[in-house]
C-alpha cells in the first residue's frame, strides 16, 4: 500500500468515525478513536452492504459505507454496554 493510499484510508476512517460519533452520541471520540471506529465501521459496512448486494463506488460511496458501518458498530456497542 502506498503512503497516499494509507493517508486516504485513514482520512476516510477518521471522517466516518467522526460522523458516526456525531450521529450516535453528539460528539466525536478524538482523532485516534475516530480512526479506529471508522476503520472497523468500514469493514462492518462492507460486510453488511455485501450481504444486501449493495455496491458503492468512489470516495463518497466509501465514506457513506464506512459511516453506516460505524453507526451500526456504535449502536451494537451501546446495546452491549446496557446489559
Helices and strands as residue ranges (DSSP letters): H 3-24, H 30-52, H 58-82
